């Protein structure tokens, strides 16, 4: 039975959690009202309908170029698969990513659509299960209230819904990141390193998470490097050397110009929207090449990554578990990417789940309750959808980067939470070793 001294802080923490949960509900409701008041079609509503009516609302626009690339490589492993002059409608991933779509080559169009939609929905469900596993940790099962809560979040978490609607590769990346997190949670570092490289094979910028993990998950990092070299060799065998040269020297530089559209929630998108002569932020077109944008992006991305390195170096391995650092590492890698679409932030779901776990059950190492305030604001900004496509002028267009600002707030808050863990007793998984 809990004594009065211990019961009081736990009760107070639960009041904070309840209040912040209510604030999240209100914030998401406000986002629906704001989008409705704009007299534009709320894309989140369409994405939500996709859960139950996939045939009517699923979009395969991102999937088809990947299947075409897989078909080209099946017929001729040395044929070119990139078209840097038309990056808005071509295959945009690393050459090896086409291999994941190879089983779909040759399928009838109707059957292909069904298989892609089924795979996306299964991934969406699996992501929810992984979020529950992260929120509960190794030592307990989810309560009925927690299951209902995660189902509600899955139904409104816009980055994840958008990825589901588009049948985006980000669904697979999010699934892999969640699986890596759970493997680390059970201290399977070698398996985690191999699995994580599947995410890097699709989104190479995710490799930026590895330097931040050297101190906290060294076996994972070494395994990931070895697996990465193996996957690179497989990729060259699969797609030929020239496609890799084309990807590195033409496609990536073309993509680094970024997009001014509001759906690009990166530093690149922020500066493309703010600088004079910005194109229409409602149009999905590549931004013009501007040295000023590239310089500003490089400076801010480098500064952000540098701060993350400093934050991680201060965390003792014996007191902060590798899974918590992993979430911070891949969040930072997403933020500093030249292009970060809204759906790229689907994996923040796991970071929020881990934050909930810390406040829900860890009595000895709970972060300060005041951090729940910026955490709540970050959740509303990332989870919700606000209509910003009609904003004009530099200052109003700052608001168009609300997801980026939410991600920055989440990264800063999460870093503070990890720092609070560092000041407490050792992590449970390491107490028997020290």
C-alpha positions, 0 to 999 in steps of 0.5 A: 500500500502506498504511503501518504508521502508517495501517494501525493506525488503520484496523484498530482502527476495523474491530475497533470496527465488528465489535464494535459489529455483534456487540453490535447482533446480541446486543441485537436477540436480547435484544429478541426474548427479552424480548418472548417472555418477556412472554407477549404476541404480539410485533408485530414477528414479525407485521410480519416475516411481512408481508414474505413473506405480505402477503395474510395480514398486511398491514393497510390500516387507515391507507390506507382513510381516505386513499382515502375522502378522495380519493373524497370530493374526486373527487366534490366538491372542496369537501366536508369530509374531516376529522372532528376528533371521531373522529380515531382513525379519520379522515383525518389528513394534510394535504389534499394528501396525499389526492391521492396516493391518488386513483389508487386511487379506484374500484378493486375492493377485491381489486385495491386491496389488491394494488396498495397492498401491491405499492407498499408492498413496492416502497417497502421495497426502494427504501428499502434501495437508498437506504440502500446508496447512502448507506452507500457514498457517491459513490465506491464500490459496496457489497461483498457483505457490506454488501448482506447486512448491509442485507438483514438490517437491513431484515428486523428494523428494526421501525419500517420493518417496522411501516410496511410492515405498516400500508402507512403513508404513513411508507413514502413519507415515508421513501422521499422523505427517502432520495431527498432525501439521495442527491440532496444527496449528488450535489449536486443541491440544487434537485431535493432541495428539490422532492423534500423538499417531497413529504415536507412535503406529507404530514408538515408538521412536516418543514418544521422541518428547513429552518431547520437547512439554511439555511447548508449547503444554501441552494439547497435551502431556497429551492427548497423554499420555492418548491415549498411555495408551489406545492404549497399553491396546488395543495392549495387548488385540489384540496381547497378553502380550508375543508378547510385551515382545518379542518386547521389550526384543528381537526384539528391541535389535536386531534392535539396532545393526543397519545396515551398509548399506548406506540407514541407515541414523542414527548415528548407520549407520554412526559408523557402516560404519566408524569403522574398519571391516565395512561390505559392505555398499551396502548390506542390512544385519544387522551389527554385534553386536559391543559394540563400535557402541552402545556406540558411538550411545548412546553418540551422540544421548543423546548429540543431544537430550540434545541440543534439550531440551536446545534449546526448553527450551529457546523458550517462548510459547507466541512467538513460536507457538506449530506447529513449535516446533512440527516439530523440536521435531519429526525431533530430534526424527527421528535423534536419532533413532537407525535406520533411513532409508532414507524414515524416513526423508519423514516428513522433507517435512513439516519442509521445508514447515514451513520454507518457510512460515516464509520467505514468509509471516511473515513480523514481525517475519522473520528469518535472510535471511542468514539461507536460505543458510544452509536450502538450503544445507539441502534440497538438501542433504535430497531431492536428491539421491547421489550414495555412495555405492562404497565408500571405506575407513573411510573418504570417507564413511563419505559422505555416511551419507549425509542425516543424515548430511542434517537432522542435518543441518536442525535441527540446522537451524530450531532451529535458526529460532525458536530462531529468532521467540522468539526474535520477537513479540508474535505469532499471535495465542497467541496475544489475550491471552496475 
